[in-house]
Amino acid sequence: MKTPFILLLATSGILLACSKDDSTNEPEDTTGIVGTWQLIEQLADPGDGSGVFHPTKNDLRLTFRTNGSYTSTNSLCSVFGDPQNAGTGTYNTEKLSLHPAGCEDNEWLSENGLPYKLENGNLIVYYFCIEGCAQKFEKVK
């Protein structure tokens, strides 16, 4: 009689020690584009390939939705942005491109969009510049 009781006690102890609630242990998904991103650095190459990202105080934020659309606090029609006009657009995860709305006067941008990549938890958006320019974002939500 002692053996079944000890076996039952040991089994109960093992089961009670296991936790089913994994939600608190789940890391936040920082690999996908959906969410809100804050601009942290900008790259403006002088034309010789030596350019590096530098911190910025620009308050540009991008918010990507699951339906393939995004909003931005500044227009993305230019790397310099337009703080007077918020922006909207769509994104394509297969082509890795952003397609800002309202940039019809820029034929190349209207046809191709802005290439982007996700690298080391950051979003890097590339602009069409002769000398090379890009913006690096950090996910905040």
Secondary structure as the mmCIF struct_conf table of DSSP 4:
data_model
#
loop_
_struct_conf.conf_type_id
_struct_conf.id
_struct_conf.beg_label_comp_id
_struct_conf.beg_label_asym_id
_struct_conf.beg_label_seq_id
_struct_conf.end_label_comp_id
_struct_conf.end_label_asym_id
_struct_conf.end_label_seq_id
HELX_RH_AL_P HELX_RH_AL_P1 LYS A 2 ALA A 17
BEND BEND1 CYS A 18 CYS A 18
TURN_TY1_P TURN_TY1_P1 SER A 23 ASN A 25
HELX_LH_PP_P HELX_LH_PP_P1 GLU A 26 GLU A 28
BEND BEND2 THR A 31 ILE A 33
STRN STRN1 GLY A 35 ALA A 44
BEND BEND3 GLY A 47 GLY A 49
STRN STRN2 PHE A 53 PRO A 55
STRN STRN3 ARG A 61 PHE A 64
TURN_TY1_P TURN_TY1_P2 THR A 66 ASN A 67
BEND BEND4 GLY A 68 GLY A 68
STRN STRN4 SER A 69 SER A 72
BEND BEND5 THR A 73 ASN A 74
BEND BEND6 LEU A 76 SER A 78
TURN_TY1_P TURN_TY1_P3 VAL A 79 PHE A 80
TURN_TY1_P TURN_TY1_P4 PRO A 83 GLN A 84
BEND BEND7 ASN A 85 ASN A 85
STRN STRN5 GLY A 87 ASN A 92
TURN_TY1_P TURN_TY1_P5 THR A 93 LEU A 96
STRN STRN6 SER A 97 PRO A 100
TURN_TY1_P TURN_TY1_P6 ALA A 101 GLY A 102
TURN_TY1_P TURN_TY1_P7 GLU A 104 ASP A 105
HELX_RH_AL_P HELX_RH_AL_P2 GLU A 107 ASN A 112
STRN STRN7 LEU A 114 GLU A 119
TURN_TY1_P TURN_TY1_P8 ASN A 120 GLY A 121
STRN STRN8 ASN A 122 TYR A 127
BEND BEND8 ILE A 130 GLU A 131
STRN STRN9 CYS A 133 LYS A 139
#
